[in-house]
Amino acid sequence: MDRSTLLFTHKKFVFLAAAFCCLLWGSAYPAIKTGYVLFNIAADDIPGKIVFAGYRFLLAGIALLLFAVVSGKALGRLRKGQFKQIAILGLTQTTLQYAFFYIGLAYTSGVKGSIMNATGTFFSVLLAHYLYKNDRLTSNKVIGCILGFAGVMIVNFSSGLMNFTFSLPGEGSVVLAAFILSAASIYGKRISQTMDTTVMTGYQLAIGGFILTVGGYLFGGNLSEFGWRALLLLGYLVLLSSVAFALWSVLLKYNRVGMVAPFNFLIPVSGAILSAIFLDESILEWKYAAALILVCIGIVLVNRIKPDKA
């Protein structure tokens, strides 16, 4: 086992790296909301939001590919069928997932969308159970996932949840997006065993982002403002996307899906806390502490597995 494998499978590193990825993705919540204002995208302008997302992922993919070139990695040395696999990954993990997510949010509230999106962790753990012999469901995993999901519900708790409804265009689309992301992530884990994760992630983000951008424009989307503040914010989103997706792909390559996936519960929690900080909302609420504690306990429980079962 080489040094990189030892590093990426070391439990403390996995915990810190996965938490860092989720913190970056959580910071995207307030950044995207601010981006809608800076780029003059109306709340009901779905095509405009898709164009915005397309630019973000296309540029993130290009940035990763440039980094790969600078690092001395070959971009064109793909074996037969590998580019097709990467294209499928980009179409599903980036294009379809975000398209359904934005459509769903147009028909439901952000609170409900955040909770429904958290179902993706359950999908990941269940799919891993049937696809990998070393990633079976355990009582710790089940309890840990339930606690993590409870944390997501608490951080998003509002009076609107008391009148919870489910519609196919709204909550249904968000759940479908979560399932697509879970399945695509596992598919990406399989592809990553045969190629460099930076190259794979760069290509899939660029392909998926390009399709999102073109699709958004075809349906009438547009970005009309390109001030320096808007460009700086877009640059931050590009950076966080490239770093988080590349690091997450590496973690999935070397570790069990059931070990890494539950960290996703941190995303809506950190997103809510960071949104409260940067959007001038009160963070002195019990629900933030309670949600974070539940999610952390859930993650610890999920990963409390005997070495001989790995």
C-alpha positions, 0 to 999 in steps of 0.5 A: 500500500503506497503513501497516498493510499495510507493517507486517504484511508486514515480515519482521522484524515477521512473525517477531516477531509469529508467535513471540509468538503461538506463545509465548502458545499455548505458555504455554497448556500449563502454564496449562491443566494448572493450570486442570484442578487449580483447576477440579477437572477430572479427567484422564478428564473430557473433557466437563469439559475441553471446557466449560473450553475453551468458556468460554475461547474464548467469553469470548475472542471476546466480549473481541475484539468489545468491543475492536472496538466500542471501536475504532469498528468496526461489528459488524453491517455484514456482507455477505450470506453473511459471517455464515454464513462466520464461523459455519463458521469458528468451527465448524471452527477452534474447535469441531471442532478442539478437540473432536477434539484433546481426544478424541485426548488421552484415548486417547494420551499428551501426548507423542505428541499434541504430535508428532501435532498438529505435523503441522498445519504440513505440512498448511498448507504442502501445502494452500497449495501447491495453493491459492495460486500464490505459495505453492508448495512448495520444497526449502527449505520441505520441509527446513525443515518436516522440521527443525521436526518433528524439533525437536518430536520431540526436545523430546518424546523419551522412552522411550515413543516407542520403542514408538510405536503409532497408533490412530484414536481417539487419534493419529488424532483428533489428526491430524484436529484438526491437519488441520481447523485447517490447512484452517480457517486457510486458509479464514479467510485467504480470509474475512479479505480481505473483512472486519476480522480483529478482528471475524472472529476475535471472532465465530468464537471466540465462536460456536465457544466457545459450541458447545463450552460447550453441547456439554460440558454436554450430555455431562455436563461441569461446572465446580465450582470458581470460586475467585479463582485459577481465575478469574484463570487463566481470565482469562489464557487468555482474554487470550492466546487473543484476542490470539494468534488476532487477531494470527495472523489478521492475519498470515495475511491479509497473508502467505503461509501457507507463511511463517507456518505453520512458526512453529507448530513453536515451540508444543510447544517453548515449551510444553515449556520453559514447562511445565518452568519453571512446573510445577517440572520440570528445564529443564537438558536438551540436548533443549530447546536442540536442539529450539529450534535445529532449529525456528529453522533450519527457520523461517529455511529456509522463509522463504529465498525470493527476492522475485521468487517472492513 
